[in-house]
């Protein structure tokens, strides 16, 4: 291979003086075709094309293909990432809806428990209120009975004192008391 490069270089070097002589003669007419110039141009193009295809086009093509593959891989990865993100977004939305439903359920349960507790507390308050009213009524009835008994005792004492003054005779207090209490009891039974 080196030998072919050297022979091409020697050929070009030996052709240069001939080419220069032709060129001096051709300066007069720039548009007319020159056979030697065309051959050398074609020969240099073929040699340069061979060298470039051998040493430059392959690496350039591989680099372009590698870059193209890297871009395709990046596009594929971006597509996979986008699909994964869409899947995760759908999962998160489903979880969010589930959490909202769970929160609504908890709120509803809390309201139901609160309403039940409120109802129970109201019922307990009513029961306590009724108990207090009954106890107050019993206490009032007891106080009334005690007051009536006390008034009866005082009435008996007053009646005995009055009867004692009317009769002017000192009678036995216990017998008189029983007599008056019997009379008052019979009077209150008739009054009811």
C-alpha positions as CSV (number, residue, x, y, z in Angstrom):
1,X,0.0,0.0,0.0
2,X,2.8,2.4,0.9
3,X,4.4,1.5,-2.4
4,X,1.2,2.6,-4.3
5,X,1.1,5.9,-2.3
6,X,4.8,6.5,-3.2
7,X,4.3,5.8,-6.9
8,X,1.3,8.1,-7.0
9,X,3.3,10.8,-5.2
10,X,6.2,10.4,-7.7
11,X,3.8,10.4,-10.6
12,X,2.2,13.6,-9.4
13,X,5.6,15.2,-8.8
14,X,6.8,14.4,-12.3
15,X,3.6,15.5,-13.8
16,X,3.7,18.9,-12.1
17,X,6.3,20.5,-14.4
18,X,4.4,19.3,-17.5
19,X,1.2,20.5,-16.0
20,X,2.7,23.8,-15.2
21,X,3.8,24.2,-18.8
22,X,0.4,23.3,-20.1
23,X,-1.1,25.7,-17.7
24,X,1.0,28.6,-18.9
25,X,-0.2,27.9,-22.4
26,X,-3.8,27.6,-21.3
27,X,-4.0,30.9,-19.5
28,X,-5.2,32.4,-22.6
29,X,-8.4,30.4,-22.9
30,X,-10.0,29.4,-19.5
31,X,-13.1,27.7,-20.9
32,X,-11.5,25.4,-23.4
33,X,-11.2,21.7,-22.2
34,X,-7.7,20.4,-21.7
35,X,-7.3,16.6,-21.8
36,X,-4.3,16.3,-19.6
37,X,-5.9,18.5,-16.9
38,X,-9.0,16.4,-17.0
39,X,-7.1,13.2,-16.7
40,X,-5.1,14.4,-13.7
41,X,-8.1,15.9,-12.0
42,X,-9.9,12.6,-12.5
43,X,-6.9,10.6,-11.3
44,X,-6.5,12.8,-8.2
45,X,-10.2,12.6,-7.5
46,X,-10.1,8.8,-7.7
47,X,-7.1,8.6,-5.5
48,X,-8.5,11.0,-3.0
49,X,-11.8,9.2,-3.1
50,X,-10.1,5.9,-2.4
51,X,-8.1,7.3,0.5
52,X,-11.1,9.0,2.0
53,X,-13.3,6.0,1.6
54,X,-10.6,3.8,3.1
55,X,-9.7,6.0,6.1
56,X,-12.3,8.7,6.5
57,X,-15.7,7.6,5.3
58,X,-15.8,4.5,7.4
59,X,-15.2,6.2,10.7
60,X,-17.5,9.1,9.7
61,X,-20.2,6.7,8.7
62,X,-19.8,4.7,11.9
63,X,-19.9,8.0,14.0
64,X,-23.0,9.1,12.2
65,X,-24.6,5.7,12.7
66,X,-23.6,5.6,16.4
67,X,-25.0,9.1,16.8
68,X,-28.2,8.0,15.0
69,X,-28.4,5.0,17.2
70,X,-27.9,7.1,20.3
71,X,-30.6,9.5,19.2
72,X,-33.0,6.5,18.5
73,X,-32.1,5.0,22.0
74,X,-32.8,8.4,23.6
75,X,-36.1,8.7,21.8
76,X,-37.1,5.1,22.8
77,X,-36.0,5.8,26.4
78,X,-38.0,9.1,26.4
79,X,-41.1,7.2,25.1
80,X,-40.7,4.5,27.8
81,X,-40.2,7.2,30.4
82,X,-43.3,9.0,29.2
83,X,-45.3,5.8,29.3
84,X,-44.0,5.0,32.8
85,X,-44.8,8.6,33.9
86,X,-48.4,8.2,32.5
87,X,-48.8,4.9,34.3
88,X,-47.5,6.4,37.6
89,X,-49.7,9.4,37.1
90,X,-52.7,7.1,36.6
91,X,-51.8,5.1,39.7
92,X,-51.4,8.3,41.7
93,X,-54.8,9.6,40.5
94,X,-56.4,6.3,41.4
95,X,-54.7,6.4,44.9
96,X,-55.9,10.0,45.3
97,X,-59.4,9.1,44.4
98,X,-59.2,6.2,46.8
99,X,-57.9,8.5,49.5
100,X,-60.7,11.0,48.8
101,X,-63.3,8.2,49.0
102,X,-61.7,7.0,52.2
103,X,-61.7,10.5,53.6
104,X,-65.4,10.9,52.8
105,X,-66.1,7.6,54.4
106,X,-64.2,8.6,57.6
107,X,-66.0,11.9,57.6
108,X,-69.4,10.2,57.2
109,X,-68.5,7.7,60.0
110,X,-67.4,10.6,62.2
111,X,-70.6,12.4,61.6
112,X,-72.7,9.3,62.4
113,X,-70.7,8.7,65.5
114,X,-71.1,12.3,66.5
115,X,-74.8,12.3,65.9
116,X,-75.2,9.0,67.8
117,X,-73.2,10.5,70.7
118,X,-75.3,13.6,70.6
119,X,-78.5,11.6,70.7
120,X,-77.2,9.5,73.6
121,X,-76.1,12.5,75.5
122,X,-79.5,14.2,74.9
123,X,-81.3,11.0,76.1
124,X,-79.0,10.8,79.1
125,X,-79.7,14.4,79.9
126,X,-83.4,13.9,79.6
127,X,-83.2,10.8,81.8
128,X,-81.2,12.8,84.4
129,X,-83.7,15.6,84.2
130,X,-86.6,13.3,84.7
131,X,-84.8,11.7,87.7
132,X,-84.1,15.1,89.2
133,X,-87.8,16.1,88.7
134,X,-89.0,12.9,90.3
135,X,-86.6,13.4,93.2
136,X,-87.7,17.0,93.6
137,X,-91.3,15.9,93.5
138,X,-90.6,13.3,96.2
139,X,-88.7,15.8,98.3
140,X,-91.5,18.3,97.9
141,X,-94.1,15.7,98.8
142,X,-92.0,14.7,101.8
143,X,-91.6,18.3,102.9
144,X,-95.3,18.8,102.4
145,X,-96.2,15.8,104.5
146,X,-93.8,16.9,107.2
147,X,-95.2,20.4,107.1
148,X,-98.8,19.0,107.3
149,X,-97.7,16.8,110.2
150,X,-96.1,19.7,111.9
151,X,-99.2,21.9,111.3
152,X,-101.4,19.1,112.7
153,X,-99.2,18.9,115.8
154,X,-99.4,22.6,116.3
155,X,-103.2,22.5,115.6
156,X,-103.6,19.7,118.2
157,X,-101.6,21.7,120.7
158,X,-103.6,24.8,120.0
159,X,-106.9,22.9,120.1
160,X,-105.9,21.2,123.4
161,X,-104.9,24.6,124.8
162,X,-108.1,26.2,123.7
163,X,-110.2,23.3,124.9
164,X,-108.4,23.4,128.2
165,X,-109.2,27.0,128.6
166,X,-112.8,26.4,127.6
167,X,-113.3,23.5,129.9
168,X,-111.2,25.0,132.6
169,X,-110.3,21.6,133.5
170,X,-106.9,20.0,133.2
171,X,-107.4,16.8,131.3
172,X,-104.8,14.2,130.5
173,X,-102.6,15.5,127.6
174,X,-102.1,12.1,125.9
175,X,-105.7,11.1,125.9
176,X,-106.7,14.5,124.6
177,X,-104.0,14.4,122.0
178,X,-105.2,11.0,120.6
179,X,-108.8,12.3,120.6
180,X,-107.9,15.4,118.5
181,X,-105.6,13.5,116.2
182,X,-108.4,11.0,115.5
183,X,-110.8,13.9,114.8
184,X,-108.3,15.6,112.4
185,X,-107.6,12.4,110.6
186,X,-111.2,11.8,110.0
187,X,-111.6,15.4,108.9
188,X,-108.8,15.1,106.4
189,X,-110.1,11.8,105.0
190,X,-113.5,13.4,104.4
191,X,-111.8,16.4,102.8
192,X,-110.0,14.3,100.3
